[in-house]
Amino acid sequence: MKKIVVLLAAFALFSCKSKAQEEKKDQDFKVSKTEAEWKAELSPEEFYVLREAGTERPFSSELNKEYSKGTFVCAACKTPLFKSENKFDSGTGWPSFDREIEGNVAYSTDKKIGYTRKEEHCATCGGHLGHVFNDGPKETTGLRHCVNGDALDFIPADNGK
C-alpha cells in the first residue's frame, strides 16, 4: 500500500502542469493574454494549435496551396512570420517554408512524442506554429518549417506598390 501511495504521489508531482508556470511563460512575450482572452479571440482550431500546441490534420488548410505574393502572419497577434517567396510544396500537407522572417520566430525543444524536435513559436505572443526539420530544399537553407495553417493568416502583397 505504501508503494502505491509513493507511486501516485510521484506521478502527480511529475505530471502536474501549473497555471502559474504557464502564466509566467506568457509574460515573457510582448503580447500576453489570459486563456479566456485567447479563447474569445481565436477560433477553436486556432486556439488548439496556437495555445495548446496542437496539430491540424494534413492537407486541411487552404493556406497549404496559397502561393500568391504576400506575407504569412501569426493568426493570434498578426506578427509577420514567413514571406511567400520562401514557401514551397513539401508534399507533407502543411504549409512549408525554407526560412522565417528573422527575429519573429522563437524556438524550443519538443520531446513530447518520444524524440527531440525543434519546435517553433511566434516570438511576439508565444503561439505554437509547428516544427523545423532538416529535409528542406538543399539549394536554399535545407530547412523545412512545417507550420500549421491554423496558426497563420495570409496578407496579400499590395499590388499598388
N, C-alpha and C positions, 0 to 999 in steps of 0.2 A: 504494500500500500504506500509506503514511504517513497519508493522508487517512482511510482505513478505520479505522486504529488510533485516530486522534484522534476520529472519529465514535463509535466503540464506547466509548471512554473517557468522552466527553461523555454518551452515552446512559446508561451505567452510573452516572455521577455524579448525574444528574438523576432517574433512576428508582429509585434505592435508597431503601428505607424502613427506617430504622434502628430496631432494637429499643430502643436507648437513648432515642431520642426518644419512642417510644410509652410506655415506662415512665415517663418524666418527665411526660408528659401525664397519665397515670393518677394520679400523685402529687398533682396539683392538685385532686383530688376527695376528699371526706370518706371515701368508700368506694373503696378501691383494692385490686385483686386481680391476680394473675398471670393470664395467658391460660389456663393449666392449671386454675386455681381456677374461673375463669368457665365453662370448658368442662364441669367437673364439676357445676356448679350449674344451668346453663341447658340447656334443650332445644337440639337442633341448630338449630331455626328461630329461637329466641330469641337464640342466640349469633350467628347470621348477621346478624340485624337489629341487635341492641344493640352488639355488639363489632366487627363487620365493616362496619357502615353499609349493610347490605343492605336490600332492599325486598321485602316479601312480595307475592304475586300479589293483584291487586284482587279484592274480593268473597270472599276466602278466610278471613277472620277472623270468628268468631262474634261478636266484640265490635262489628263494624260495625253490627249491628242491636240492640245492647244499649242499651235506653232506661230501664231501671229506675233508681230513685233510688239514688245511691251515688257512689263515687269511683273513678277510674281511676288506678292506681298503677304505678310502674316495676316491670316484671317481674323486674328484677335486684335492686333494693335496697328496693323497696316504698315509695319516696317518693311521696306524693300529688302527682299532676301535673295532673289535669283533673277537674272536677265534672260530674256527669251533666246538670245543668241547662244547661250550656254546650255540650252535644253537639247536633249537627244532622246531617241526612241530606244530604250534599253530592252524592250520586249518583256519586261517584268510585270507590267500592268500598273506601275506607279509613275508619276512624273519624275523624270531623272535629269540631273544637271551635272556638268563636269566641274563646276566651281560655284561658289557662293559669292554674294556681294560682301567683300571683306569687311569685317568688324560687325556685321549684322547677324551672324550666326555663331552661337556658342556650342561647345562640345562637352560631352561627358562620357563615362564608360558605362555600358549596359551589359549586365551579366544575367539578366532575367531568364533567358532560355537555355542556360547551361554552357554557353560560351561567350567570350567577350566580343562586343560590338561597339563601334564608335557611334554614339547617339548624338543627334543634333537638335538644337533648340533655338528659338528666336532669342537673340541677345537682349531684346528690349523687354519682353514680357515673360520669357521662360517657357513659352508654349512648345510642346513636343512637335517636331517636324517629321523626323524619320531617322535614317541611319546612313552612314557613309561607308562605302565598300571600295576595294582596290581593283574592281573589274570594269572600270570605265574606259572611254576611248584612249588608247595608248598614244595617239597623235596629239593629245592635249595634256590633261593633267593625270590621266589614268584613274581618276576617281569617278565614282557614281554616287551622287547624292540622291538617295532613294527617298522621296518625300511623299507624304500623304496629301492627296489633293484637297481633302477636307481641312488641312492646315493652311491652305493658300487661297488667295483671291488673285485674279489676274487684272492688271490695269493696262489696257491697250496704249501703245505709244500715241502721242499727239501728232497726227499727220500734218498739222499746220506749222510745225517747227522743224 
